[in-house]
Amino acid sequence: MACVASSVCSGQPPAAQAGSPASMSLFKRTVNYLQGAPAAEQADFANAALTELAAVYMAEADLARSQVASKKGTGQARLRGWSVAVDQYAGQLLLIMDDVDQGFPVFLRAAQNGPATITVADRAVMLGHPRPDQQAAYEQRVLNDFCSLHDCALSAVGSAEPRPIPATASNVNPRWTFTESGSVCANQGLEVQFDSIGNLSTLRSICKELAQETTALAGDLAWQIRHGVMIDWDELAISGTPGRPEHLVRLNAAGDTVLLTAPLLYSSKNLLQDIRPWLAARATAAEPATVRIDATDYGWR
């Protein structure tokens, strides 16, 4: 990988090099802020959180039912009992949502360690995913839903000055150059060196997918920064979300994440680490970075 940018080749944006990740995630800061927010905002957050949680438990019940046939005896009975109990719990969540819609007060509480809690009409719900490794993905979906309705920047404590918003991934158009030694595609300073020009349709598809995924990720990172999230660029890591098409990019030890569909980034080992300088420059609107990667490092042929 080659990098040409004086301020970001370390993978750190200028404003964050000396900082450390915030001790509290944007999700928890949002819950804290909402404790003193207007009732309508609290209700919208409760509906977003409960809707996502009900969907999670319904999916768990469906999974349990699909596995019944593979078990015998007590195993089948246990799965059936679990699926019934989970369905009933999801139904209770829907009833609590009805209470929210009818105007019952919403009380929110963020725990220092562990999931936040919503209480409506004396019924408390812990906003915890039944699979702990998917808690961050759940919280990010709730934030995505809620922040599409309200300005979540209000909960961003100590956020930096507003920064320009990077271009979206909807109309990326990588540029190509061809030489005797191969070809290069480039998008906003991120360049991919291919060692040939054969099977050009496949190479174009790879390049377009990479441009879309990286541009989308840079935009999501910029959104997080505008909302006060401190990104630990050295610790960026991507993982899958079981049973769903999205991927989760971990941003810091506080638990902040980005949720997006990025199959190429996920399947290409070390790619996310290799493009950190480019991501940092794009997300922070710093001095543009030119980063060139070699397609053969990721098995792209």
Backbone torsions as a table, in degrees:
resi	resn	phi	psi	omega
1	MET	NA	133.7	175.4
2	ALA	-110.0	144.4	-179.4
3	CYS	-135.1	132.6	178.4
4	VAL	-127.4	92.9	177.1
5	ALA	-173.3	116.3	-171.7
6	SER	-62.9	-33.9	-171.8
7	SER	-98.5	-11.4	-173.4
8	VAL	-127.5	5.6	-179.3
9	CYS	-64.6	-19.4	176.8
10	SER	-74.7	-10.7	-175.5
11	GLY	89.4	0.4	-179.2
12	GLN	-110.3	133.3	172.1
13	PRO	-70.7	149.8	-175.7
14	PRO	-53.1	-40.0	-173.7
15	ALA	-76.6	-12.9	-172.6
16	ALA	-114.7	-0.4	-173.1
17	GLN	-62.0	-34.5	-176.8
18	ALA	-95.6	-2.9	-174.8
19	GLY	-90.3	175.6	175.6
20	SER	-131.0	157.7	-178.8
21	PRO	-57.8	144.3	177.7
22	ALA	-61.1	148.1	-177.4
23	SER	-76.0	-15.6	-178.8
24	MET	-129.8	135.0	-177.4
25	SER	-70.3	162.5	177.0
26	LEU	-59.8	-35.9	179.0
27	PHE	-60.4	-48.5	-178.6
28	LYS	-69.6	-36.5	176.7
29	ARG	-64.4	-35.4	177.3
30	THR	-65.9	-42.4	177.1
31	VAL	-61.9	-43.1	178.5
32	ASN	-61.5	-44.9	178.8
33	TYR	-60.2	-42.3	-174.2
34	LEU	-68.2	-17.8	178.4
35	GLN	-61.4	-24.1	177.0
36	GLY	-114.9	14.8	-177.1
37	ALA	-89.3	167.0	176.5
38	PRO	-57.0	151.3	-176.1
39	ALA	-58.7	-34.9	-178.5
40	ALA	-64.1	-38.6	177.8
41	GLU	-66.9	-42.2	178.6
42	GLN	-61.4	-40.2	179.8
43	ALA	-65.5	-41.2	179.2
44	ASP	-64.2	-39.7	177.8
45	PHE	-65.7	-43.7	179.5
46	ALA	-60.0	-43.1	179.2
47	ASN	-63.9	-41.0	178.6
48	ALA	-63.7	-46.0	-177.8
49	ALA	-66.6	-42.3	-178.0
50	LEU	-72.7	-36.5	177.6
51	THR	-61.8	-47.5	179.1
52	GLU	-64.4	-40.2	-178.6
53	LEU	-67.3	-40.5	177.0
54	ALA	-62.1	-40.8	178.0
55	ALA	-62.4	-38.6	178.8
56	VAL	-61.9	-47.9	-176.7
57	TYR	-71.6	-33.1	174.5
58	MET	-63.4	-39.7	178.0
59	ALA	-66.0	-36.9	177.3
60	GLU	-64.7	-40.0	178.4
61	ALA	-64.9	-42.4	177.9
62	ASP	-61.9	-40.6	179.4
63	LEU	-63.6	-42.8	179.4
64	ALA	-62.4	-43.0	179.2
65	ARG	-64.3	-36.2	-179.4
66	SER	-69.1	-19.7	-178.7
67	GLN	-96.1	-4.3	-176.7
68	VAL	-59.2	-43.8	-175.8
69	ALA	-62.6	-24.8	-177.9
70	SER	-84.2	-3.4	-179.1
71	LYS	-111.2	165.7	178.1
72	LYS	-133.8	153.7	173.9
73	GLY	56.0	-123.7	-175.9
74	THR	-64.7	-28.4	178.3
75	GLY	-62.8	-43.7	177.6
76	GLN	-63.3	-45.0	-178.3
77	ALA	-62.2	-39.5	-179.4
78	ARG	-65.4	-42.8	179.5
79	LEU	-66.3	-42.3	178.5
80	ARG	-61.4	-43.9	179.6
81	GLY	-63.1	-39.8	178.6
82	TRP	-64.6	-44.4	-178.4
83	SER	-63.9	-38.8	178.7
84	VAL	-65.3	-44.8	-178.6
85	ALA	-64.2	-40.3	-179.3
86	VAL	-68.3	-40.5	176.4
87	ASP	-60.0	-42.6	179.7
88	GLN	-63.2	-39.9	179.2
89	TYR	-65.5	-42.6	176.8
90	ALA	-59.9	-38.7	177.2
91	GLY	-63.8	-37.7	177.1
92	GLN	-64.9	-36.9	177.4
93	LEU	-62.3	-39.1	178.5
94	LEU	-65.9	-36.2	177.7
95	LEU	-66.2	-37.8	177.9
96	ILE	-66.5	-37.0	175.6
97	MET	-61.2	-37.2	176.1
98	ASP	-61.4	-40.2	177.9
99	ASP	-62.4	-39.6	177.6
100	VAL	-61.7	-46.1	-179.5
101	ASP	-63.2	-29.2	179.8
102	GLN	-82.3	-2.4	173.6
103	GLY	99.3	9.0	177.0
104	PHE	-64.7	142.2	-179.0
105	PRO	-60.4	145.3	177.7
106	VAL	-109.5	131.3	177.3
107	PHE	-118.9	125.5	-177.5
108	LEU	-113.1	142.3	177.3
109	ARG	-143.9	129.5	177.2
110	ALA	-102.1	125.8	177.7
111	ALA	-87.7	145.5	177.6
112	GLN	-62.4	-42.8	176.4
113	ASN	-125.2	120.3	-179.1
114	GLY	109.7	174.4	-175.3
115	PRO	-69.3	156.7	173.3
116	ALA	-72.6	166.7	-177.8
117	THR	-130.0	140.2	172.4
118	ILE	-116.0	132.5	176.6
119	THR	-121.7	126.5	179.4
120	VAL	-136.3	126.8	178.3
121	ALA	50.8	47.4	177.5
122	ASP	65.3	12.7	175.8
123	ARG	-111.7	119.8	-176.9
124	ALA	-98.4	138.1	178.4
125	VAL	-126.3	124.6	175.2
126	MET	-84.6	125.5	-175.9
127	LEU	-84.0	65.1	-177.7
128	GLY	-120.4	132.6	175.2
129	HIS	-71.8	138.4	179.8
130	PRO	-62.7	-17.9	175.0
131	ARG	-111.4	106.7	-173.6
132	PRO	-54.2	-31.4	-178.8
133	ASP	-72.4	-7.3	178.3
134	GLN	-109.2	8.9	-179.8
135	GLN	-62.1	-42.5	-178.5
136	ALA	-63.4	-39.8	178.8
137	ALA	-64.8	-41.2	177.5
138	TYR	-60.5	-48.0	-178.4
139	GLU	-62.6	-37.5	179.9
140	GLN	-69.5	-35.4	176.2
141	ARG	-63.7	-40.9	178.1
142	VAL	-62.5	-45.1	178.0
143	LEU	-60.5	-43.5	179.6
144	ASN	-57.9	-44.0	-178.8
145	ASP	-67.0	-48.1	-175.9
146	PHE	-69.2	-42.2	-176.2
147	CYS	-73.6	-10.6	172.1
148	SER	-76.2	-14.4	-179.8
149	LEU	-106.6	-29.3	-173.9
150	HIS	-133.5	159.3	-180.0
151	ASP	-81.1	98.7	-178.1
152	CYS	-72.6	-7.0	177.0
153	ALA	-63.8	-20.8	179.5
154	LEU	-63.8	-24.6	-179.7
155	SER	-93.7	0.9	-176.6
156	ALA	-84.3	98.5	-178.2
157	VAL	-78.6	127.8	175.4
158	GLY	67.9	28.3	-179.7
159	SER	-71.9	158.1	-177.5
160	ALA	-77.6	177.2	176.3
161	GLU	-60.0	148.5	179.6
162	PRO	-57.2	142.2	-179.5
163	ARG	-118.4	155.5	175.9
164	PRO	-58.7	148.2	179.8
165	ILE	-90.2	125.4	-179.6
166	PRO	-62.4	159.8	177.3
167	ALA	-62.4	150.8	179.0
168	THR	-82.3	170.8	-176.3
169	ALA	-88.9	4.3	-171.8
170	SER	-68.2	-31.3	-175.1
171	ASN	-129.4	43.6	178.7
172	VAL	-68.3	143.8	-178.0
173	ASN	-143.2	81.5	-177.2
174	PRO	-58.7	145.8	176.8
175	ARG	-97.6	144.2	-177.9
176	TRP	-117.2	142.5	169.2
177	THR	-131.9	146.6	-175.6
178	PHE	-126.1	137.0	176.6
179	THR	-134.8	177.9	178.8
180	GLU	-65.6	-27.1	-177.2
181	SER	-90.0	-2.6	179.0
182	GLY	146.7	-145.4	-176.8
183	SER	-145.2	158.0	178.4
184	VAL	-134.4	130.7	171.5
185	CYS	-111.9	145.0	-174.8
186	ALA	-139.0	141.6	175.0
187	ASN	-140.1	110.2	175.8
188	GLN	53.3	35.9	176.6
189	GLY	99.1	-10.6	175.1
190	LEU	-94.6	115.2	-173.1
191	GLU	-115.4	142.4	177.5
192	VAL	-121.0	123.1	177.8
193	GLN	-93.7	120.6	173.6
194	PHE	-105.2	142.6	-175.6
195	ASP	-86.0	5.4	178.2
196	SER	-155.7	175.2	174.3
197	ILE	-119.2	11.7	176.7
198	GLY	-73.7	157.2	-179.7
199	ASN	51.1	50.5	-171.8
200	LEU	-61.3	-31.6	-178.9
201	SER	-63.9	-38.2	177.7
202	THR	-67.6	-42.7	179.4
203	LEU	-62.7	-41.6	178.4
204	ARG	-62.1	-40.1	179.8
205	SER	-63.7	-43.2	179.0
206	ILE	-62.8	-45.9	-177.6
207	CYS	-64.0	-42.2	180.0
208	LYS	-65.0	-42.0	179.0
209	GLU	-63.6	-43.5	179.1
210	LEU	-61.7	-44.5	-179.8
211	ALA	-61.3	-42.3	-179.6
212	GLN	-66.3	-45.6	-177.5
213	GLU	-66.5	-44.3	-177.1
214	THR	-70.9	-36.2	177.2
215	THR	-66.7	-41.2	177.3
216	ALA	-63.5	-43.4	-179.9
217	LEU	-64.9	-42.5	178.2
218	ALA	-60.2	-40.2	177.6
219	GLY	-64.1	-40.7	178.4
220	ASP	-67.4	-37.9	177.7
221	LEU	-65.0	-40.2	177.3
222	ALA	-62.1	-40.4	177.3
223	TRP	-59.9	-44.8	179.7
224	GLN	-62.4	-43.4	-179.9
225	ILE	-63.1	-41.5	178.7
226	ARG	-63.3	-21.2	-179.8
227	HIS	-102.6	23.8	170.7
228	GLY	83.5	8.4	-179.8
229	VAL	-80.6	129.1	175.7
230	MET	-90.6	119.1	-176.8
231	ILE	-94.5	128.1	174.2
232	ASP	-91.4	92.6	-171.4
233	TRP	-62.5	-28.7	-179.8
234	ASP	-73.2	-17.4	-175.2
235	GLU	-110.2	11.2	177.3
236	LEU	-56.2	132.9	179.8
237	ALA	-148.4	143.9	-177.9
238	ILE	-116.5	141.8	178.8
239	SER	-142.3	165.2	178.4
240	GLY	-87.5	167.6	173.5
241	THR	-119.3	107.9	-174.2
242	PRO	-52.5	129.9	176.5
243	GLY	79.6	2.6	-179.2
244	ARG	-136.1	157.1	-174.9
245	PRO	-81.0	-14.7	-174.8
246	GLU	-75.5	165.2	174.3
247	HIS	-125.7	153.2	-174.4
248	LEU	-114.0	124.9	176.4
249	VAL	-107.2	115.2	179.4
250	ARG	-79.2	134.0	-173.7
251	LEU	-105.9	-29.0	-176.0
252	ASN	-166.3	175.6	-178.1
253	ALA	-73.2	-16.8	179.6
254	ALA	-71.9	-17.1	178.5
255	GLY	106.3	5.5	177.0
256	ASP	-69.4	143.3	-176.7
257	THR	-143.6	164.2	168.2
258	VAL	-117.3	135.6	179.7
259	LEU	-115.5	117.2	179.5
260	LEU	-155.2	167.2	177.2
261	THR	-95.4	111.7	-174.9
262	ALA	-143.1	68.4	-175.8
263	PRO	-62.7	-33.4	-178.9
264	LEU	-70.8	-45.3	177.3
265	LEU	-61.0	-38.7	-177.1
266	TYR	-70.1	-39.6	-173.8
267	SER	-87.4	-9.8	-176.3
268	SER	-102.8	102.2	-175.1
269	LYS	-58.2	132.4	177.2
270	ASN	73.0	-1.6	-178.0
271	LEU	-63.0	-45.4	-178.6
272	LEU	-60.0	-41.5	178.8
273	GLN	-65.2	-38.6	-175.8
274	ASP	-68.4	-27.5	-176.5
275	ILE	-102.1	11.5	-179.9
276	ARG	-56.2	-42.6	179.0
277	PRO	-59.0	-39.2	178.9
278	TRP	-67.2	-44.7	179.4
279	LEU	-61.3	-43.4	-179.0
280	ALA	-61.3	-43.5	-179.8
281	ALA	-66.4	-43.2	-179.2
282	ARG	-67.4	-42.2	-174.8
283	ALA	-72.6	-27.8	-176.6
284	THR	-105.1	2.1	-178.1
285	ALA	55.3	36.8	177.7
286	ALA	-82.7	-170.6	176.6
287	GLU	-56.4	128.6	-176.8
288	PRO	-54.4	139.9	178.8
289	ALA	-109.8	137.3	172.1
290	THR	-106.7	116.1	-179.0
291	VAL	-122.4	125.7	177.8
292	ARG	-112.5	130.7	177.5
293	ILE	-118.4	156.6	-178.1
294	ASP	-101.4	122.8	-176.6
295	ALA	-57.6	-32.1	-177.4
296	THR	-67.0	-23.6	178.6
297	ASP	-64.7	-20.3	-175.6
298	TYR	-118.2	9.2	177.9
299	GLY	75.5	22.1	179.1
300	TRP	-89.2	113.5	-178.9
301	ARG	-137.1	NA	NA
